[in-house]
Amino acid sequence: MNLNLISIADLSSEEILAILDRADKLKARRNDAACRSILAGKSLATIFEKPSTRTRVSLEVAMTDLGGHALYLSSKDIQLGRGETIADTARVLSRLVHGIAARVYDHSTVEELARHATVPVINSLSDFEHPCQILADLMTMRERFGHLEGLKVAWVGDGNNVCNSTILAAALMGMEMRVASPPGYGPDRKILDQADSLGGGTVIVVTDPVKAARGADVVETDTWVSMGDEAEAAKRVEAFGRYQVNADLLRHASDDVIVMHCLPAHRGQEITDDVMDGPRSAILDESENRLHSVKAVLEKLMVR
């Protein structure tokens, strides 16, 4: 495994399965006192250019549960790329902490942190990928279905960072993924080419959400207006109008379909209340699994 986790494709399929296996064990053993020594004496710097609920809480609780400490650094606390270069920030933090997790606007920021840090760097979200979220998603899918290979996953909505990482994960894990987005809002071509090179799974891009959802085991969505896209919110809401995950769409999926959303959700836009709160929803399990999956990542990267 690489020193860093910048892309989900930094992991092999075997490494992903090993992380999921460990996450399952850590979830079952959350109250086991022995787990509190795993990262004893270790500190994690968490850099947040973007605000967060699940990412911040999961990282801080994960470090506490494993006996370590997380230090929250907002954009107001440090001068990342402004008063101090990204490279210097990486070098300085490497002398003070045992790992860095960064939630940033620009993917190049976390890449540069990784180039210059001598401690593990974890991408906790960038504008291009969100590998920690996808590990939680895979954990949730496997809990529900018992396997990943062969699952049919429909992504309905914006071809954003979460979609990009899901595409790569589908290719790695032998899944069939269909992405339905309005013209001009589909996934990045570089991601699709990379997925093709990884082999294993298949990824199809369509514009019809019904075609994507037909027979799907998993239907995933995300907000139509991500942080940084607020200036075009009205344009996006109009473009995505027919890409809502609702009861009508789910009728085209498999009988045991589950619905996933990385949150926060804009209820009544990309997903309806009855679906989000209904029996097909795995959203709260998915959210909880952010904690257990990131524990497995932190242990893998920081225990050396």
N, C-alpha and C positions, 0 to 999 in steps of 0.2 A: 504493500500500500504506500502511496505517496506520503510525504511529510505533511502535505496540505490537502484540504478538500475545497477546491475552487469550483469544480464541475462535477456533476454526478458521473461523468465519463472518466473521472480520475480513478474510479473504482472499477474493478472487474465484476462480472456477475457473481463469481465465487466470493469476492470480498463483500458485496452487497448482502448476499445470503448470510455470511458470517456475522455481519453487523446486525441483521434482523434477528438472527438466532440469539445473539447476545442481548439485544433490546428486549426480546421476549422474556429472557431470564431475569433481567434487571427489573422489568415490570412486575414479574411474579414475586421478586424478592425486595420490593421497595422498602419494606420495614425491617429488613435484615441488617443488623448492626454492622456486620462484616463489610457491607457495601460502603460504609462511611469511611473506610480506610483506603479506598481505591485511588483517590486523588488527594489524600491527606498532604497538606503542605504545598499544594499546587495552586497557582493563581491564574485566572483567565481574564485578559483585558477584552471587554466587549465594546466595540466602537459602533455608535449609532448615528449615522447621518440622517436616517429616516426613523420616525417614531415607530413603536411596535408594542403589541400586547403579548402575543404568544411567543415571539422570538425572545424577547427580554426575559419573560417569566420562565420559560423553559430552560434557558441557559443558566439563569441564576439559581433556580431550584435544582437543576441537574448538578451544578458544581457543589451546592450545599449538601445534597443527598449523597454525593460521592466523597464528601469530606474536604472539598476544596473551597475556593473563594472566587467570586466573580466581581470584577470592578467595572462599573458602568461609566462609559465615557461618551457623552453626547457631543454633538457638533459645537456646543457652547463651551465644552470643557477643554477641547483640544483644537489646534489649528491645522488640521489635516489638509495638506495640499495648499494651504494659504500662508500662514506665518511660518510654517515648517514644512519641508518637503515630505511627501509620502515615504520616501526612502529613509529619511532621518527618523520619522516616527516609528517605522518598522524596526530600525536598528536600536533605537532607545528602548522601546517596549521589550525587545528581545533580551535586553539586559535585566529587565525588572520582573517579567512574568514568564509563565511556562507555555502560554498559548494566546492566540489572538483570534477573536471572532468579530467579523465586520459586516455590518448591514449598511450598504452604500448605494448611492445613486448610479454611479458609473462602474461598470464591470472592470474597467482598466485599473480602478483604484485598488480593488482586492487583489488583482493580478500583480500590481506593483508592490503591495504589501508582502505578498508571498515571495516575490523575487528577492527582497532585501531582508526579510526576517530570518532569524536562525531558530525560531520556534514555530510550531505548527500554526497555520493560518486557515480559518474556516470561513467560507462564504456563507453568511447568514442571510443573504439576499443581495442581489445586484439587479441592474436593469436587464441582464441577459440570462441569468440562471438563479435557481433557488434549490440547491441540492439537499439541504437539510429538510425542507418541506417534502421533497419527493421520497426521502427515506421513511418519513412518517406515513406518507400515503401508501407506499409499498407494504409497510408493516400492517396497516389497516386492511388492505386488500387481502393479504395472506391470512390474517386473522379470520376474515369472513369466508374465504373460499378454500383455504388450506394450501394454496399454491399460487404461483404467479404465471408460470409458463402457460401460454395458450389463452389467457384471459383476454377478453375483448373490452377495450377501454375507449369510450367516446369522450372527446373534449369538445365542449360546446361554448364558444365565446372567443375571447381575445387570444391571439397567438402570442402570449406574453412570456415573461421569464419562467413562470411555473409551467406553462405549456412546453417551453423549450426543454426544461429538465425532464419532464414527463416523457417527451418524445425519445430522448436519449435513454432513459430508463426502460422504456418499452422495447427499444432495440436490444439493449443489453440482456433483458430478462425473458426474451422470447414471447412478447405479448403482441397482440394486434391492436393498433391504435388508429382511430379515425378522428381527425380534427376538422370541425366545422366552424368556419369563421367567415365574416363578410369579406368581400373582395377588398384587398388592401390592408386587411388586419390579420392575415394568416401568420404562421410561424416563420422564423428567419430561415432563409434558404441555406445558410451555412449549417444550421442545426439539422435540417433535413438531409443534407449531404453527409454530415457526420454520422447521422443515424444509419444511413445506407452503408457506410463503411464499417460500422460496428457489427452489422448482420444480426442474425438471431430472430428479431421480431420484424414486423411490417408496420409502416406508417403511411396512411393515406390522407390526403388533404382534400376536403370537399367544401362546398358552400351551403349544402342543404343539411340542417341539423337533424332532420328525420333520417336521412341516409346514414349519418354518423351514429345515431342512437339505435338503429335497428339491430336487435339481437345483442346489445351491449350488456356485459356483466357489470360494468362500472360506467357511470355518467359523471363527468367532472366539469366544473365551471369555476369561474373567478370573476372578480369585479370587472365591469366594462371600462372603468376609469381608474387606472392605477395611479399611485403617487407619481407626480411629474406630468400627468396627462390632463390635469384639471382644466387647462385653458381650452381644451377641445371637448369638454364634457358633453355639451349639448349635441354636438356633431356625432359623438360616439353613441350616445343613448339612442339617437335616431337610427344610426347604422346597425345597431345590435338588436333592434326591436323584436325580431323574430327568433332570436337566439336565446330565449329564456328557457330555463329548465323548469318545467311545470308538469302537471299530471298528464296532459295530452302528449307531451314528448315521451314521457316514461312508458306510455302504452306500447311504444315501438321497441322498447328494450326487452331483455329477458325477464322472466317471471321473478327471478331472485335478484334483480338489479339492485345495486347500492348507489347512493348519490354522495358525492364528495365535493367539498368546497374548502379552500385553505383559510378562508376568513381574513378580514372582516367581510361580511356579506351586505349587499344593498338589497334588502328584501323588497320584492315587488319589481326589481329590475332583472338581474341575471337569474334569480331564483325566487320561487313563490314560497309563502309561509307554509302552505300545506305540505310541500315537498321537503322543505328544510326541517320541519318539525315532525314529519311523518315517519312511518315504519321503515321506509327504504333509506332513510338518512343515516350515514355513518360519520357525519360531520363532527360530532362531539368526540367520538372515538379517535378520529383523525387528529383532532386538536390535542387530545391528551397524549397521543403517541408522539407528538413533537418532543415531549419530555423524555420518554424512554429511548427513542431512537437517537436523540442527540447525546444522551448519556453514553451509549455504545460508541458513538463517534469520538467523544471526548476521551474515553478510556483508551480507545485504539490509538489515538494520536498522541496523547499526553503521558501515557505510561511507558517509559523508556528507561 
